[in-house]
Amino acid sequence: MGLWRTWFKRPPAHLEALKELYTMASTDVPVEERQMARGENNMRPHLIHFNRCENVLLDGFQIEESPFWTIHMYMVNGGIARNLNVKAHGHNNDGIDLEMTRNFLVENCVFDQGDDAVVLKAGRNQDAWRLNTPTENIVVRNCTILKGHTLLGIGSEMSGGIRNVYMHDCTAPNNVHRLFFIKTNHRRGGFIENIYMENIKTGGTLRVFEVDMDVLYQWRTLVPTYEERITHIEKIYINNIECESANVIYDLKGDEKQPVRNIELRNIHVDILIDSVSHVENVERIITENIIFDKIDPDVQPELKRHLDNK
């Protein structure tokens, strides 16, 4: 792990390599000509990577540390990941990433991550539009997330589309930055639809549910927008969430050119609310039912206290 840690910082050679690779992908340079493993580029590999495979079974093993994403299923059709113990606390150490992958089950796993735990992706920009392969028909159940930035993350690489996802009966007993995070930007396009999450318990979190359609990280200034495509997001259903503390229960930031549509949030219970119940912009047709909290932070703004007093 010590070797990879020397690569976690992004020195100039690495950032220049990212720019070069991004430009080649955006201008349709053939994949076989994108050779980046040279010099001080420090392009970190995934630890376990399956590419265009069928009927994959990952069962009953333990992983500790990884240079980058820990388990990456890329264009896999049919698979199960069960009874895994995944611990990796380096930079970008996602637990499991399902990318342009379909018909996959993740169950009875423990994740202890330096980044997101369970992540759904579907390629980035021009490459994903060309491959046109959505991530779909995914079930995640009975998993425990000891540490991680998110319990379930979708994006931001999701240009091929993501649909038909069911996560249920999972726990994150400690803290996660966001319980459920959908992230994209104006370069991604694609779609996110028919996502179901229910029966989840967690400790503290900044956001129980967040949608952000303007997540660009270092790419915002590193490379230009070659083509603008806005992501279509609709039919997101969340039910029966128990949370010990949260800054905000739901924070939904749609795009004015393509608002988020048809969101249903039911039976979300937060013990201690720190900031506010919600922030919503550019969202059409949102249904909320039984969204409650018990206590508020002593320094919370007066209007939130009045809301609690009038319950």
C-alpha positions in Angstrom: 0.0 0.0 0.0 2.9 2.4 0.7 3.8 2.4 -3.0 0.3 3.5 -4.1 0.2 6.2 -1.4 3.0 8.0 -3.2 0.7 8.2 -6.2 -2.4 9.5 -4.4 -1.3 13.2 -4.7 -1.9 14.5 -8.2 1.4 16.0 -9.4 1.6 17.9 -12.7 2.6 14.9 -14.8 -0.5 13.0 -13.6 -2.9 15.9 -14.2 -1.4 16.4 -17.7 -1.9 12.7 -18.4 -5.6 13.0 -17.3 -6.0 15.9 -19.7 -4.4 13.9 -22.5 -6.5 10.8 -21.9 -9.8 12.8 -21.6 -9.0 14.7 -24.8 -8.4 11.4 -26.7 -11.7 9.9 -25.4 -13.5 13.1 -26.3 -12.2 13.3 -29.8 -12.6 9.6 -30.7 -9.0 8.5 -30.7 -9.1 4.6 -30.9 -8.9 2.9 -27.6 -5.8 0.9 -28.5 -3.9 4.2 -29.1 -4.5 5.5 -25.6 -1.4 4.2 -24.0 -0.9 6.0 -20.7 1.2 3.7 -18.5 4.5 5.6 -18.9 6.8 8.0 -17.1 5.3 9.8 -14.1 1.7 9.5 -15.2 0.9 7.3 -12.2 -2.4 6.0 -13.6 -3.5 3.7 -10.8 -5.1 0.3 -11.7 -8.1 -1.3 -10.1 -7.4 -4.2 -7.8 -10.0 -6.7 -9.2 -11.3 -6.0 -12.7 -13.6 -8.1 -14.9 -14.1 -6.9 -18.5 -16.9 -8.1 -20.8 -17.5 -11.3 -18.8 -20.6 -13.4 -18.1 -21.8 -15.2 -15.0 -19.2 -14.0 -12.6 -19.2 -15.3 -9.0 -17.2 -13.5 -6.3 -17.8 -15.3 -3.0 -16.3 -15.5 0.5 -13.0 -13.7 0.4 -11.4 -10.7 2.1 -9.6 -7.7 0.5 -7.4 -5.2 2.2 -6.3 -2.0 0.4 -6.2 -1.1 -3.2 -4.5 1.4 -5.6 -7.9 2.6 -6.9 -11.4 1.1 -7.1 -11.3 -2.2 -5.3 -13.7 -4.4 -7.4 -14.7 -3.2 -10.8 -17.3 -5.1 -13.0 -17.1 -3.6 -16.5 -19.7 -4.6 -19.1 -20.4 -7.8 -17.2 -23.6 -9.7 -17.9 -24.8 -11.8 -15.0 -23.0 -12.0 -11.7 -23.1 -12.3 -7.9 -20.8 -10.8 -5.3 -21.6 -12.3 -1.8 -20.0 -12.8 1.6 -17.1 -10.4 0.8 -15.2 -8.4 3.3 -13.7 -5.4 1.5 -11.5 -2.9 3.3 -9.6 -0.2 1.5 -8.8 3.3 2.8 -6.7 4.8 0.1 -7.6 7.5 -2.4 -10.6 6.7 -4.6 -11.0 3.3 -2.9 -14.6 2.5 -3.8 -15.8 -0.9 -2.6 -17.5 -2.3 -5.7 -18.2 -0.5 -8.9 -20.7 -1.9 -11.4 -20.2 -0.2 -14.7 -22.3 -0.9 -17.9 -23.1 -4.1 -16.1 -26.5 -5.9 -16.0 -28.2 -8.6 -14.0 -26.0 -8.5 -11.0 -26.6 -9.2 -7.3 -24.5 -7.9 -4.3 -25.4 -9.5 -1.0 -24.1 -10.1 2.5 -21.0 -8.1 2.1 -19.1 -5.8 4.5 -17.5 -2.6 3.1 -15.0 -0.4 4.9 -14.0 2.2 2.4 -12.0 5.4 1.8 -14.5 6.4 -0.8 -18.0 5.2 -1.8 -19.1 1.7 -0.8 -21.5 0.4 -3.5 -21.3 2.4 -6.8 -23.2 2.2 -10.0 -21.6 3.7 -13.1 -22.1 3.5 -16.9 -19.2 5.0 -18.6 -18.2 8.6 -19.3 -19.2 10.9 -22.2 -18.3 9.9 -25.7 -17.0 6.4 -25.0 -20.2 5.5 -23.2 -22.5 7.0 -25.8 -20.6 4.9 -28.4 -20.9 1.7 -26.3 -24.5 2.4 -25.5 -24.7 -0.2 -22.6 -26.7 0.8 -19.5 -26.2 -0.6 -16.0 -29.5 -2.3 -15.2 -31.2 -4.9 -13.2 -29.1 -4.6 -10.0 -30.0 -5.8 -6.5 -28.0 -4.9 -3.4 -29.2 -6.4 -0.1 -28.1 -7.3 3.4 -24.8 -5.4 3.2 -23.0 -3.5 6.0 -21.0 -0.4 5.3 -18.6 0.3 8.3 -17.1 3.4 6.7 -17.5 5.1 3.3 -18.4 8.3 1.6 -21.8 6.9 0.4 -23.8 3.8 1.0 -25.1 3.9 -2.6 -23.5 6.2 -5.1 -24.7 6.6 -8.7 -22.3 8.4 -11.1 -20.8 10.6 -11.9 -19.7 8.4 -14.8 -23.2 7.3 -16.0 -23.4 8.3 -19.6 -24.7 4.9 -20.8 -27.7 5.1 -18.4 -28.6 3.4 -15.2 -32.0 1.8 -14.4 -33.9 -0.9 -12.5 -32.0 -0.9 -9.2 -33.2 -2.2 -5.9 -31.2 -1.7 -2.7 -32.8 -3.0 0.6 -32.1 -4.1 4.1 -28.6 -2.6 4.4 -26.9 -0.8 7.3 -24.3 1.9 7.8 -23.9 1.9 11.6 -21.2 4.6 11.7 -21.1 7.7 9.6 -21.3 8.2 5.8 -21.1 11.5 4.0 -24.3 10.7 2.0 -26.5 7.7 2.4 -27.7 7.9 -1.3 -26.0 10.2 -3.7 -26.9 10.7 -7.4 -24.2 12.8 -9.2 -23.8 13.8 -12.8 -23.0 16.9 -14.9 -23.8 18.6 -18.2 -21.2 16.5 -20.0 -22.7 13.1 -19.1 -26.1 12.8 -20.8 -27.6 9.4 -20.2 -30.4 8.6 -17.8 -31.1 7.4 -14.2 -34.5 5.9 -13.6 -36.4 3.3 -11.6 -34.2 3.3 -8.5 -35.6 1.9 -5.3 -34.1 2.0 -1.8 -35.8 0.8 1.4 -35.2 -0.5 4.9 -31.9 1.2 5.6 -30.4 2.1 8.9 -27.5 4.5 9.4 -25.6 6.6 11.9 -24.7 10.2 11.0 -24.7 11.6 7.5 -24.5 15.0 5.8 -27.4 14.1 3.5 -29.8 11.2 3.6 -30.5 11.7 -0.1 -28.8 14.0 -2.5 -29.0 14.7 -6.3 -26.4 17.0 -7.7 -26.4 17.6 -11.5 -23.2 19.8 -11.5 -20.5 17.5 -10.1 -17.3 18.0 -12.1 -14.5 17.7 -9.6 -11.1 18.6 -11.1 -12.5 18.3 -14.6 -14.4 21.6 -14.4 -11.2 23.6 -15.1 -8.9 20.8 -16.3 -10.6 20.2 -19.7 -13.3 21.9 -21.7 -16.8 20.7 -22.5 -16.7 19.1 -25.9 -20.4 18.3 -26.0 -23.2 19.2 -23.6 -25.8 16.6 -22.8 -28.1 16.8 -19.7 -28.9 13.7 -17.7 -32.6 12.6 -17.5 -33.4 11.6 -13.9 -36.8 10.3 -12.8 -38.6 7.7 -10.8 -36.6 7.5 -7.6 -38.3 5.8 -4.6 -37.0 5.8 -1.1 -38.9 4.3 1.9 -38.3 3.4 5.5 -34.9 5.0 6.4 -33.7 5.2 10.0 -30.9 7.8 10.6 -29.3 8.9 13.9 -28.3 12.4 12.6 -28.3 14.4 9.4 -27.4 17.9 8.3 -30.1 17.8 5.6 -32.7 15.0 4.9 -33.0 15.6 1.2 -31.0 18.0 -1.1 -32.1 17.9 -4.7 -30.4 20.1 -7.2 -31.8 19.5 -10.7 -30.8 21.2 -13.9 -33.1 23.9 -15.2 -32.8 22.5 -18.7 -33.8 19.0 -17.5 -35.5 19.0 -14.1 -35.5 15.9 -12.0 -38.9 14.3 -12.1 -41.1 11.9 -10.0 -39.4 11.5 -6.7 -41.1 9.7 -3.8 -39.7 9.9 -0.3 -41.6 8.1 2.5 -41.0 7.2 6.1 -37.7 8.8 6.7 -36.9 9.2 10.4 -33.9 11.3 11.6 -33.2 11.4 15.3 -31.2 14.7 15.3 -31.4 17.2 12.5 -28.5 19.7 12.3 -29.3 22.1 9.4 -32.6 21.8 7.5 -35.2 19.3 6.3 -34.7 19.9 2.6 -33.4 22.0 -0.3 -35.1 21.5 -3.6 -34.5 23.2 -7.0 -35.5 22.2 -10.5 -37.5 19.2 -9.5 -41.0 18.4 -10.8 -43.4 16.1 -9.0 -42.0 15.2 -5.7 -44.1 13.3 -3.1 -43.0 13.3 0.6 -44.8 11.4 3.3 -43.8 10.9 7.0 -40.5 12.7 6.8 -39.8 13.4 10.5 -37.1 14.3 13.0 -37.0 14.2 16.8 -34.4 16.8 17.9 -32.5 19.7 16.5 -29.0 20.9 17.0 -28.9 23.7 19.7 -27.5 26.2 17.1 -30.1 25.5 14.4 -31.9 28.4 12.8 -35.1 29.6 14.4 -37.4 28.6 11.6 -36.4 24.9 12.0 -37.0 25.1 15.7 -40.5 26.5 15.1 -41.2 23.6 12.7 -40.3 21.1 15.5 -42.4 23.0 18.1 -45.5 22.9 15.9 -45.3 19.2 15.1 
